Amino acid sequence: MARSQRLMLQVPELPVISGQKAIKALVKLDFVVVRQKGSHVFLQRGHDTVTVPLHDPLKKGTLNSILKQANVPLEEFLKKL
C-alpha cells in the first residue's frame, strides 16, 4: 500500500464535548450512574467502571481514558452522541 493511501485510512477524531454529554452517551451504551463525588460521576456496566469528570470541555486525553476504562470503541461512542 502506498504511503498516500495509508494516510487516508484515519481513525475518527475525538470530539470536543462536555462531561455531561459523555455521561449521556455512556448511559445509552447501558452504563448506569452509580454515584457522584464532587465533580466526578461514577458509572458502571458489568465489571466496567468509569469515572467521568463534569468538565466542559473534556480534554482529549481525558475522553480517551474514559473510552479505554469503558472498553467502548470510538466509533460506537460517536454513534451515541
BELFEN-V911102 format. One record per backbone hydrogen bond with DSSP energy under -1.0 kcal/mol. NH is the residue of the N-H (numbers start at 0). CO is the residue of the C=O. E is the energy in kcal/mol with one decimal. If there is no record, write none. Layout:
<<NH,CO,E> <NH,CO,E>>
This chain:
<<5,1,-2.0> <6,2,-1.9> <9,7,-1.5> <18,54,-2.7> <21,17,-1.8> <22,18,-2.2> <23,19,-2.0> <24,20,-1.9> <25,21,-2.2> <26,22,-2.4> <27,23,-1.6> <29,26,-1.6> <30,25,-2.1> <31,43,-2.4> <33,41,-3.1> <34,41,-1.3> <36,39,-2.6> <39,36,-1.4> <40,51,-2.9> <41,34,-3.0> <42,49,-2.9> <43,31,-2.2> <44,47,-2.4> <47,44,-2.4> <49,42,-2.7> <51,40,-3.0> <53,38,-3.1> <54,52,-1.2> <57,16,-3.1> <62,58,-2.4> <63,59,-2.4> <64,60,-2.0> <65,61,-2.2> <66,62,-2.2> <67,63,-1.9> <68,64,-2.6> <69,65,-2.1> <71,66,-2.0> <76,72,-2.1> <77,73,-2.7> <78,74,-1.5>>
